[in-house]
Amino acid sequence: MINNPSRKYWNEASASPETHYLNRRHFIRQLAASSGAVMGAGLGAGSVAAALSDREKMYNIPEHALSDKLYPAKINPAYKVKRALTPKDEVFTYNNFYEFSLDKKAHRYVEPFQPFPWQIEVTGLCGKPKKWDIDEMLKAFPLEERTYRFRCVEAWAMTVPWTGFPLKSLIEKCEPDAKAKYVRFVSFHRPEQAVGQRENKDYSWPYYEGVNIEEAMNPLAFVATGLYGKQLPKQSGAPLRIVFPWKYGYKGPKSIVKIELTDQKPHTFWNDAMSKEYGYFSNVNPSKPHPRWSQSTERLLVTGQRVATRLYNGYEQELEGLHKTLYKNGEVF
């Protein structure tokens, strides 16, 4: 699974400071407030396309009528990280998305992928199962921005501002049954649009993941629909992905189409493929090495700096209830 292509990293001085990013956000909001014609109720895909810069088009940010109305969202100050944001250029062009490519340049192959229109089915052991249209979902749940640390199992890390809403809100909306003990996720399957699904037939597409319901209901668990104050780029999991910041990145499936509440422990993609290398819980744990490399340190994107890996990716305090109950036997991986 690991792929370490030869790369030239930017100098630390080239990284955009967080204050610059926030200042740009303030300017964008002021500009939007003075542009009633652009923000009108009749906004169409053409208007969105005109509003996107050439660089943003290069980032594969999809055109969608709701984009300018929803992004950037209000920042939730409760979710901060004492680490500089990873520059947007690097985040949008350094991806693990095997549905499109096995290397880190998945953004080169996503152009055929169409994330709109899109539907997400919420089903299983719940009182109100529903097939949501993505537009309906985006309007039903207030969006907010949270900055999280992100840790890949390959021992690289970044810091990114996600936009979205708590997964707990969606699960509560569907009224889960008391018998529901797990939450299963399924990603899209479109071989005609995703060259990786078409050519990499050794993998069991579509991608699937799962967690215990206590994990899904933790306030940190997040449905991400945006990134860096914009709608999610295609290579970043458009139109929505799941983020569990205390787990390795592969536990957060991208471009999902189904969420199922179940009483059966779900199989997971990488655990089925290589159970000795990828666990079910997959919590970030510096004392649990991968069979082929150490997890005691992580490499920050762009700077290449090596820093100590933190248990649960630094979210131990927020997981107090979980690591004293669900993870109490040391089953953190």
Secondary structure, 3 states (H helix, E strand, C coil): CCCCCCCCCCCHHHCCCHHHHHHHHHHHHHHHHCCCCCCCCCCCHHHHHHHCCHHHHHCCCCCCCCHHHHCCCEECCCCCCCCCCCCHHHHHHCCCECCCECCCCHHHHCCCCCCCCCEEEEEECECCCEEEEHHHHHHHCCCEEEEEEEECCCCEEEEEEEEEEEHHHHHHHCCECCCCCEEEEEECCCCCCCHHHHHCCCCCCCCEEEEEHHHHCCCCCEEEEEECCEECCHHHCCCCEEECCCECHHHCCCCEEEEEEECCCCCCHHHHHCCCCCCCCCECCCCCCECCECCCEEEECCCCCEEECCHHHHCCHHHHHHHCCCCCCCCCC
